[in-house]
Amino acid sequence: MSIGLDTSVVLRLLTGQPAADARLARARIERAHAAAEVVLVTDLVLVEAYFALHYHYGQSKEEARSHLRRMAGSGIVTVVPPEAVTALAPAPGAGLADRLIHARHRAEGAITLTFDRKMSALEGAVRLERE
């Protein structure tokens, strides 16, 4: 069996707040691992957690990405699609949400059509321009 983590659970795990909820979340994750359950975190949860960490918890964008990268690389969770992990890497240009959108398209074998100049610089993205 697999379990998928909601943003609220990811935030408790990353921030430790509120403490009682964080302990409960940790205990459930430990039980999941003991039972060989796969613990999933989706790209949608990553982007929600990123914005919550930045706007509600006062973390810089880089700090938020760093926390999410550590979680994604911890071996405790499985990020889906796996291509989303690369979107967490520090990089100039397109923002995290755009990178996650692009990663999802790539996972599906699709190109990304965009009007956004920064997003169009990503490999496999095509900028629509007026002729």
Secondary structure, DSSP 4 states (H G I P E B T S, - for coil): -EEE--HHHHHHHHH--SHHHHHHHHHHHHHHHHTT-EEEEEHHHHHHHHHHHHHTT---HHHHHHHHHHHHTSSSSEEESTTHHHHTS--SSS-HHHHHHHHHHHHTT--EEES-HHHHTSTTEEE----
